């Protein structure tokens, strides 16, 4: 839909003088900062990254002037300095960000300069992964639609970042769901030094989406203030009133290099550089104000003099602001979890009927959805008649809670997690659960969003916490083979900011899931799918059971050897310990970690002080697996208590084969655990 006319609400003749003055002040202040920013780097003060916006003035002014703080949501990209200023941020706040001061409202000096935000106003923090915030904007728009608010979500980016796959996922999803989001493409013809022709077959990248059923496309001159204002005003009106997405492509020019780490002299001709300077939007706007007698030269010079005073005062205040405290680096890595008063150690003595692992998950999800009406779940195969997830963990949920809270996601893992990030930005009371992929092995396409979401809380200096639980069916012992039987927790554990839990029994599955859903922050909830229906994992499950993060559970008391384990291998380890005891060889203690991040080091070290020997057992590969971290901790913190080297049992360093015979050769079994334990005991 690109043939609808854009009303001309703003022209040089009919726009009130006070509005024109406001715009000119914003344009001159923004340009003054834009031109001053590189000097901070030259003076070693800061602004190590600066992407000048000159040439994008019209569209950036228009985005900000159409943004209503605390109502609309805007996701500016790294070149959106004037957008931030037009949205209401001050010159001082922008300079605070540029020189990374502790009072920088965007991140407290934690994020790259030029990444501007003010989360308390809904000017959202975005990462440096260009264009990835389109997914967040779609997630916010989904919440806007669900809660029935007449506002809009605005995503801004350069035209080259539209080449990213997740941008297509975002626009496809917004089109399918009919969401009130405006995607602004600021087209300056280059992706750093790469010309547009090397990015897309269409001269205008927005036209790649012409076939999208529900998405309107608007083109405007992003260099012209009036054309940009008219287009952006119409885009916002349409998105809100029609409840459908809009792509607004703004034709801009880039007057300088991509950033201060780029030199456009290496790839742009003199003629081209002279051409873009001739089309300077600020100079054009100034000429129009004079030509149509809206302002006199003296009036404009007076405004420009005031601009210099504003910049001088902002610079002085920002320079006097405190630097970040190095001791603060550990603040806001993890959001605060709920604290269980009834089950502080995550233990219970309940009696009654045992429930299977899958039943515990299903009943806990339903109970928490009843408890908090602002809880949502989506993923692949999540809800279709009687089916609920690939393994039926969410069976019956859509029937009870409706298709607006329980629904299918597309086969696009980045979209599933990225829109969860966005929807959680709408209101901190929202809790989102996603099946991140049908199997843990398929989660890799979502890794870009996983990494981004992992540091949102830290990057925003504690202003935004993505309150999301990612559920993944993990591990083998089902004959599933490659992409169906692998473990990924060892790879994920190196990324700070995410809690990783891995229960082995039904009660712990229920307790950890309840804690995850009630806590702030991001939790990776790994489910050993071989245990879903296994009677060995069935337990009594109290209806209100909670398991705190970072609390291991001693599954078997012992004195001669400690086995540290989790997931499927917990049961194998218990079987091996039982056999050793029956044979009179050893009394083995088995510690079920339950939580990998945070880790219960205290429980581990207390056990080692008692037994003096340790066997680490997990399903993942030994090489590069989580057990390597456990071994390092033991060698660093319990070396004097060890009577033997720490030994590990895990999968071989090969892919998991499909054939069950091959799978058994790769994965650890009870006999291998028994043999390793016996060897340690005899050491």
C-alpha positions in Angstrom: 0.0 0.0 0.0 2.1 2.9 -1.2 -0.4 4.9 -3.4 -2.2 6.7 -0.6 -1.7 10.4 -0.5 0.1 12.2 2.4 -1.8 15.3 3.6 0.3 18.5 3.5 -0.3 19.7 7.0 3.0 21.6 7.2 4.3 24.1 4.7 6.7 27.1 4.9 3.6 29.3 4.6 1.1 27.8 7.0 3.3 26.5 9.9 3.0 28.8 12.9 6.1 31.0 13.5 6.6 29.7 17.1 6.7 26.1 15.7 9.2 27.2 13.0 11.3 28.8 15.7 11.2 25.7 17.9 12.3 23.6 14.9 15.2 26.0 14.0 16.4 25.9 17.6 16.5 22.1 17.6 18.1 22.0 14.2 20.9 24.4 15.2 21.5 22.9 18.6 21.7 19.4 17.1 24.0 20.4 14.3 26.3 22.3 16.8 26.7 19.1 18.9 27.1 17.0 15.7 30.0 19.2 14.6 31.5 19.5 18.1 31.5 15.7 18.9 34.7 14.8 17.0 36.6 17.4 19.0 36.0 15.5 22.2 37.8 12.5 20.7 40.7 14.6 19.5 41.1 16.0 23.0 40.9 12.5 24.5 37.8 13.5 26.4 35.5 10.9 24.9 33.0 10.3 22.1 35.1 7.5 20.8 32.2 6.6 18.4 30.3 9.3 16.6 28.1 8.8 13.5 27.2 12.3 12.3 23.6 12.8 11.3 24.0 15.9 9.1 22.0 15.2 6.0 19.2 13.4 8.0 17.9 16.6 9.7 14.4 16.6 8.3 13.3 13.1 9.1 15.0 13.1 12.5 13.3 16.3 13.5 10.0 14.8 12.4 10.4 11.6 14.3 11.0 13.5 17.6 8.2 16.0 17.0 5.8 13.1 16.5 7.0 11.3 19.6 4.9 11.8 22.8 7.0 10.9 25.8 5.6 8.3 28.3 3.0 7.3 25.7 4.7 6.5 22.3 7.8 4.3 22.2 10.8 5.1 20.0 13.9 3.0 19.2 16.6 5.4 17.8 19.7 4.0 16.1 23.2 5.2 16.5 22.9 8.1 14.0 19.7 9.5 15.7 21.2 12.3 17.7 18.7 14.9 16.4 15.9 12.4 16.9 16.8 12.2 20.6 17.1 16.0 20.9 13.7 16.4 19.1 12.2 13.8 21.4 13.0 16.0 24.4 16.5 15.1 25.5 18.7 18.0 26.3 22.1 19.1 24.9 23.7 18.3 28.2 22.2 14.8 28.3 23.5 14.1 24.8 27.0 15.3 25.7 26.9 13.3 28.9 26.3 10.2 26.7 29.0 11.2 24.3 31.7 11.5 27.0 30.4 8.6 29.0 29.6 10.2 32.3 28.0 8.5 35.3 24.9 10.7 35.0 24.4 9.9 31.3 20.6 9.1 31.2 21.1 6.6 28.4 23.4 4.2 30.2 25.4 5.8 33.0 28.4 5.7 30.7 28.1 2.0 30.1 27.0 2.0 26.4 28.8 3.3 23.4 28.6 7.0 22.8 25.9 8.0 20.3 23.6 5.3 21.6 21.0 7.6 23.1 18.1 6.6 25.3 15.9 7.6 28.1 13.9 4.5 29.1 11.8 6.4 31.6 10.3 8.3 28.7 10.1 5.3 26.4 13.1 6.4 24.4 14.5 2.8 24.4 18.1 1.6 24.7 19.2 -0.3 21.7 22.4 -2.2 21.1 25.1 -1.8 18.4 23.8 -4.8 16.4 22.3 -2.6 13.7 18.6 -3.0 13.1 18.0 -5.6 15.7 15.7 -3.3 17.6 13.1 -3.6 14.9 12.1 -6.8 16.7 11.8 -4.9 20.0 9.6 -2.3 18.4 7.3 -5.0 17.1 7.1 -6.6 20.6 6.1 -3.2 22.1 3.5 -2.8 19.4 2.1 -6.2 20.2 1.6 -5.0 23.8 0.1 -1.7 22.6 -2.4 -3.6 20.6 -3.2 -6.1 23.4 -3.8 -3.4 26.0 -5.7 -1.2 23.6 -3.7 2.0 23.9 -3.8 4.5 21.0 -0.1 5.1 20.7 2.6 4.0 18.3 5.9 2.2 18.3 8.6 3.8 16.2 11.8 2.0 14.9 14.5 4.0 13.2 17.5 2.7 11.2 19.6 3.1 8.1 18.6 1.5 4.9 21.6 -0.9 4.8 20.6 -2.6 8.1 17.4 -3.7 6.4 19.5 -6.4 4.8 19.6 -8.2 8.2 17.4 -11.2 8.4 15.8 -10.2 11.7 14.6 -6.9 10.1 12.6 -9.0 7.6 11.3 -11.2 10.5 10.2 -8.0 12.3 8.3 -6.5 9.4 6.8 -9.9 8.4 5.6 -10.4 11.9 4.2 -6.9 12.2 2.4 -7.3 8.9 0.9 -10.7 10.0 -0.2 -9.5 13.4 -1.3 -6.0 12.1 0.6 -4.0 14.7 0.8 -0.2 15.2 4.5 0.2 14.4 6.3 2.7 12.1 9.6 1.5 10.6 11.7 4.5 9.5 14.4 3.8 7.0 16.9 6.7 6.8 18.4 6.1 3.4 21.7 7.9 2.9 23.0 5.6 0.2 25.7 3.9 2.1 26.3 1.2 4.7 29.6 2.5 6.0 31.5 2.5 2.7 29.2 0.0 0.9 26.9 1.6 -1.7 23.2 0.8 -1.6 23.5 -1.0 -4.9 25.5 -3.7 -3.2 22.9 -4.2 -0.5 19.6 -4.5 -2.4 18.2 -4.9 -5.9 15.6 -2.2 -5.3 16.7 1.4 -5.6 14.6 2.1 -2.6 14.8 -0.7 -0.1 11.2 -0.1 1.3 9.9 -1.3 -2.1 11.2 -4.8 -1.2 8.1 -5.0 1.0 5.5 -3.9 -1.6 3.8 -7.3 -1.6 3.2 -7.2 2.2 -0.6 -7.4 2.7 -1.1 -5.0 5.7 2.0 -2.7 5.5 1.7 0.8 4.1 4.8 2.3 2.5 5.4 6.0 2.4 8.4 7.8 0.8 9.6 11.2 1.7 12.5 13.6 1.3 14.3 13.2 4.6 16.4 16.3 3.9 13.2 18.5 3.9 11.7 19.4 7.2 8.1 19.9 5.8 8.0 16.8 3.7 9.4 14.7 6.6 6.9 16.2 9.1 4.0 15.5 6.8 5.1 12.0 6.1 5.9 11.1 9.7 2.6 12.7 11.0 0.6 10.6 8.5 2.6 7.4 9.3 1.8 7.8 12.9 -1.8 8.6 12.3 -2.2 5.6 10.0 -0.5 3.2 12.3 -2.7 4.2 15.3 -6.0 4.6 13.5 -5.7 1.6 11.2 -3.7 -0.5 13.6 -1.3 -1.6 10.9 2.4 -1.2 10.3 4.0 1.6 8.1 7.4 1.7 6.4 8.5 5.3 6.0 11.5 5.6 3.7 13.3 8.9 4.0 15.7 9.9 1.2 18.7 11.5 3.0 22.3 12.3 2.3 25.3 11.6 4.4 27.4 14.8 4.5 30.4 13.3 6.3 32.0 10.0 6.8 30.1 7.1 8.3 31.7 7.7 11.7 35.0 8.9 13.2 36.5 5.6 12.4 35.7 5.9 8.7 37.2 8.2 5.9 34.8 8.8 3.1 37.6 10.4 1.1 38.7 6.8 0.3 35.5 6.0 -1.6 33.6 9.1 -2.5 34.5 11.5 -5.3 34.9 15.3 -4.9 31.8 15.8 -7.0 29.7 13.6 -4.7 30.9 15.2 -1.6 30.2 18.6 -2.9 26.8 17.5 -4.0 25.7 16.4 -0.6 27.0 19.6 1.0 24.9 21.6 -1.4 21.9 19.7 -0.2 22.5 20.5 3.5 19.0 20.4 5.1 19.8 23.0 7.7 21.0 25.5 5.2 18.0 24.9 3.0 15.6 25.4 5.9 17.3 28.6 6.9 17.0 29.9 3.3 13.3 29.1 3.3 12.7 31.0 6.5 14.3 34.1 5.0 12.9 33.8 1.5 9.3 33.5 2.7 9.8 36.3 5.2 9.0 34.1 8.2 12.1 35.4 10.0 14.6 38.2 9.5 18.4 37.6 9.4 18.7 39.3 12.7 16.1 37.0 14.3 17.9 33.9 13.0 21.3 35.2 14.2 19.8 35.8 17.6 18.7 32.2 17.8 22.1 31.0 16.6 23.8 33.1 19.3 21.5 31.5 21.9 22.4 28.1 20.5 26.1 28.8 21.1 25.2 29.7 24.7 23.2 26.5 25.1 26.1 24.4 23.9 28.7 26.2 26.0 26.6 25.7 29.2 25.8 22.0 28.3 29.5 21.4 27.7 30.5 23.0 31.0 27.9 21.0 33.0 28.8 17.7 31.3 32.5 18.2 31.9 31.8 18.7 35.6 29.7 15.6 35.9 31.2 12.5 37.7 32.8 9.6 35.9 31.4 6.1 36.4 32.8 4.3 39.5 34.8 1.3 38.4 33.4 -0.5 41.5 29.9 -0.3 39.9 30.7 -2.7 37.1 29.0 -5.5 39.0 25.8 -3.6 39.5 22.8 -4.5 37.3 24.3 -7.7 35.8 21.4 -9.7 37.1 17.9 -8.4 38.0 16.8 -9.2 41.6 14.9 -12.5 41.8 11.9 -13.1 44.2 12.9 -14.5 47.6 10.9 -17.5 48.8 9.9 -17.1 52.5 8.4 -20.6 52.7 11.1 -22.5 50.8 14.3 -20.5 51.3 16.5 -23.6 50.5 14.2 -24.9 47.8 13.3 -28.0 49.9 10.1 -29.6 51.1 8.7 -32.6 52.9 5.4 -32.9 51.2 3.7 -36.3 50.9 1.2 -37.5 48.4 0.9 -38.6 44.8 3.9 -38.2 42.6 3.6 -36.1 39.4 5.6 -36.5 36.2 8.1 -33.8 35.1 5.9 -32.7 32.2 2.8 -32.5 34.5 4.7 -30.4 37.0 5.7 -27.9 34.2 2.2 -27.8 32.7 0.4 -27.2 36.1 2.9 -24.6 37.2 2.5 -22.6 33.9 -1.3 -22.7 34.3 -1.1 -21.7 38.0 1.2 -18.7 37.3 -1.0 -17.6 34.3 -3.9 -17.6 36.7 -1.9 -15.7 39.3 -0.6 -13.0 36.9 -2.9 -12.0 34.1 -0.1 -10.1 32.5 1.8 -13.3 31.6 2.1 -14.5 28.0 3.6 -17.5 26.2 4.4 -18.1 22.6 6.7 -20.3 20.4 6.6 -22.9 17.6 3.7 -25.4 17.7 2.6 -23.7 20.9 -1.2 -23.9 20.5 -3.2 -25.7 17.9 -6.4 -27.4 19.1 -5.3 -30.0 21.7 -1.5 -29.7 21.0 0.6 -27.5 23.2 4.2 -27.3 22.2 6.2 -29.9 20.4 6.2 -32.0 23.6 2.7 -30.9 24.8 4.1 -29.1 27.9 1.7 -26.2 27.3 -1.3 -28.5 26.5 -4.6 -26.9 27.4 -3.3 -23.4 28.0 -4.7 -21.7 24.9 -8.1 -23.2 25.7 -8.0 -21.7 29.2 -6.2 -18.4 28.7 -7.1 -17.5 25.1 -5.2 -17.0 21.9 -4.1 -13.5 22.8 -2.0 -14.8 25.7 -1.0 -18.2 24.3 -0.2 -18.3 20.7 2.0 -19.7 17.9 5.2 -18.0 16.9 6.6 -18.3 13.4 9.6 -20.6 12.6 11.9 -17.6 13.4 13.7 -18.0 16.7 15.1 -14.5 16.6 11.6 -13.1 16.2 10.3 -15.2 19.1 12.9 -13.9 21.5 13.2 -10.4 20.1 9.5 -9.7 20.4 9.6 -11.0 23.9 12.3 -8.5 24.7 10.1 -5.8 23.2 6.9 -6.8 24.8 8.5 -6.8 28.3 9.6 -3.2 27.7 5.9 -2.1 27.7 5.3 -2.6 31.4 7.5 -4.2 34.1 4.5 -6.2 35.4 4.5 -8.2 32.2 6.1 -11.7 32.3 6.9 -13.5 29.1 7.6 -17.2 28.6 8.8 -18.4 25.2 9.7 -21.8 23.9 12.9 -20.4 22.3 13.0 -23.2 19.8 11.4 -26.6 19.4 14.7 -28.2 20.5 17.6 -26.5 22.3 19.8 -27.4 19.2 17.6 -25.0 17.1 18.2 -22.0 19.4 21.2 -20.7 17.5 19.3 -18.4 15.2 18.1 -16.5 18.3 21.6 -16.0 19.7 21.9 -12.5 18.5 18.8 -11.6 20.5 19.9 -13.7 23.4 23.2 -11.8 23.6 21.5 -8.4 23.3 18.9 -9.3 25.9 21.5 -10.6 28.3 23.0 -7.1 28.8 19.9 -4.9 28.5 19.7 -4.5 32.3 23.4 -3.7 32.6 23.5 -1.5 29.5 20.6 0.6 30.6 22.1 1.1 34.1 19.3 -0.8 35.7 16.5 1.1 33.9 15.2 -1.8 31.9 15.0 -5.5 32.8 13.7 -8.0 30.2 11.5 -10.2 32.3 11.6 -13.3 30.2 11.8 -17.0 30.8 13.2 -19.0 27.8 12.2 -22.6 27.9 14.2 -25.1 25.9 13.8 -28.9 25.6 17.4 -30.0 25.9 19.6 -33.1 25.8 19.6 -36.6 24.4 18.7 -40.1 25.5 15.7 -40.2 23.1 17.6 -41.2 19.9 16.9 -37.8 18.5 20.2 -37.3 16.8 21.7 -34.1 15.5 19.7 -30.9 16.1 17.5 -32.9 18.4 19.7 -34.3 21.2 22.4 -31.8 22.0 23.2 -29.6 25.0 24.1 -26.0 24.7 24.4 -24.8 28.4 28.2 -24.8 28.3 28.2 -22.3 25.4 25.5 -20.1 27.1 27.1 -20.0 30.5 29.9 -17.7 29.3 27.4 -14.9 28.5 26.8 -12.8 31.7 23.4 -11.5 32.6 21.3 -14.7 32.2 20.3 -17.2 34.9 20.6 -20.8 33.7 18.6 -23.5 35.5 18.5 -27.2 34.7 16.2 -29.3 36.9 16.3 -33.1 37.2 13.1 -33.8 39.1 9.5 -32.7 38.8 9.4 -30.7 42.0 12.5 -28.8 41.2 11.1 -28.2 37.7 8.0 -26.7 39.2 9.8 -24.7 41.8 12.4 -23.2 39.5 9.8 -22.4 36.9 7.6 -20.6 39.4 10.6 -18.6 40.6 11.6 -17.7 37.1 8.1 -16.5 36.2 7.9 -14.3 39.4 11.3 -12.8 39.1 12.6 -9.9 37.2 15.3 -10.6 34.6 16.2 -13.2 32.0 16.2 -16.9 32.8 17.2 -19.8 30.5 15.1 -22.8 31.6 16.6 -26.0 30.3 14.3 -29.0 30.3 15.8 -32.5 30.0 13.2 -33.8 27.6 14.1 -37.5 28.2 12.7 -37.0 31.7 9.3 -35.5 30.7 7.6 -38.8 31.1 10.2 -40.8 33.0 8.9 -42.3 36.3 12.4 -41.7 37.9 11.9 -37.9 37.7 8.4 -38.0 39.2 8.0 -36.5 42.7 5.4 -35.0 45.0 5.0 -31.4 44.0 3.6 -28.8 46.5 1.2 -26.4 44.8 3.2 -23.4 45.9 6.7 -24.8 45.7 9.6 -22.4 44.9 13.2 -23.1 44.3 15.6 -20.1 44.7 18.3 -19.6 42.1 21.8 -20.7 43.1 20.7 -23.4 45.5 21.9 -26.9 44.9 20.3 -30.0 46.4 22.0 -32.9 48.0 20.3 -35.9 46.4 22.3 -38.5 48.3 24.5 -38.0 51.4 28.0 -39.5 51.3 31.5 -39.4 52.7 33.9 -40.9 50.2 33.3 -39.1 47.0 31.2 -36.1 45.7 29.5 -36.3 42.3 28.4 -32.9 41.0 25.8 -33.2 38.3 22.5 -31.9 36.8 19.8 -32.9 34.3 19.6 -36.4 32.9 22.9 -37.4 34.4 21.6 -36.8 37.9 19.7 -40.1 37.7 22.6 -42.0 36.2 24.8 -40.7 38.9 22.4 -41.8 41.6 22.3 -45.2 40.0 26.1 -45.4 40.0 26.2 -44.3 43.6 23.7 -46.9 44.6 25.7 -49.6 42.9 28.9 -48.6 44.6 27.1 -48.7 47.9 25.6 -52.1 47.3 29.0 -53.4 46.4 30.5 -51.9 49.6 33.0 -49.8 47.7 32.0 -46.3 48.7 29.4 -44.0 50.2 29.0 -41.4 47.4 27.4 -38.0 47.8 25.4 -36.7 44.8 24.8 -33.0 44.4 22.2 -31.9 41.9 23.1 -28.4 41.0 19.7 -27.4 39.7 21.0 -23.9 39.0 24.2 -23.4 36.9 24.1 -19.6 36.9 24.1 -18.5 39.7 26.1 -21.5 41.0 25.9 -22.8 44.6 29.6 -22.8 45.3 29.0 -23.1 49.0 27.3 -26.4 48.7 29.9 -27.7 46.4 32.8 -26.6 48.6 31.2 -27.9 51.7 30.8 -31.3 50.2 34.3 -31.5 48.9 35.7 -30.6 52.4 33.8 -33.7 53.6 34.7 -36.2 50.8 37.9 -34.9 49.4 37.3 -36.3 46.0 35.1 -35.0 43.2 33.6 -36.4 40.0 31.9 -33.9 37.7 29.2 -35.5 35.5 27.1 -33.9 32.8 25.6 -34.8 29.5 27.4 -32.1 27.5 30.8 -32.6 25.9 33.7 -32.8 28.3 35.8 -30.5 26.1 34.3 -27.0 26.4 31.4 -28.2 28.7 30.2 -26.6 31.9 32.2 -29.2 33.9 35.4 -27.4 32.9 34.2 -24.4 34.9 33.4 -26.5 37.9 36.8 -28.1 37.8 38.5 -24.7 37.7 36.5 -23.5 40.7 37.4 -26.6 42.6 41.1 -26.3 41.8 41.1 -22.6 42.7 39.0 -22.8 45.9 39.3 -26.3 47.2 42.7 -27.5 46.2 43.9 -28.1 49.7 40.9 -30.4 50.4 41.4 -32.6 47.3 43.0 -36.0 47.7 42.8 -36.7 43.9 42.5 -34.8 40.7 39.0 -33.6 39.7 37.7 -36.1 37.1 35.0 -35.4 34.5 32.5 -37.6 32.7 30.5 -36.3 29.8 29.8 -36.7 26.1 32.6 -37.4 23.6 33.8 -34.6 21.4 31.7 -35.6 18.5 28.3 -34.8 17.1 25.4 -36.8 18.6 24.5 -39.6 16.1 20.9 -40.4 15.1 21.2 -44.1 15.5 20.6 -45.1 19.1 23.7 -47.3 19.0 25.8 -44.3 18.1 24.0 -42.1 20.6 24.8 -44.5 23.4 28.4 -44.4 22.3 28.5 -40.6 22.6 26.5 -39.9 25.8 27.6 -40.8 29.3 25.9 -43.8 30.9 25.7 -45.3 34.3 28.6 -47.7 33.7 31.0 -44.9 32.6 30.1 -42.9 35.7 30.5 -46.0 37.9 33.9 -46.7 36.4 35.1 -43.1 36.8 33.9 -43.0 40.4 35.6 -46.3 41.3 38.8 -45.1 39.8 38.7 -42.0 41.9 37.9 -43.9 45.1 40.9 -46.2 44.5 43.2 -43.3 43.7 
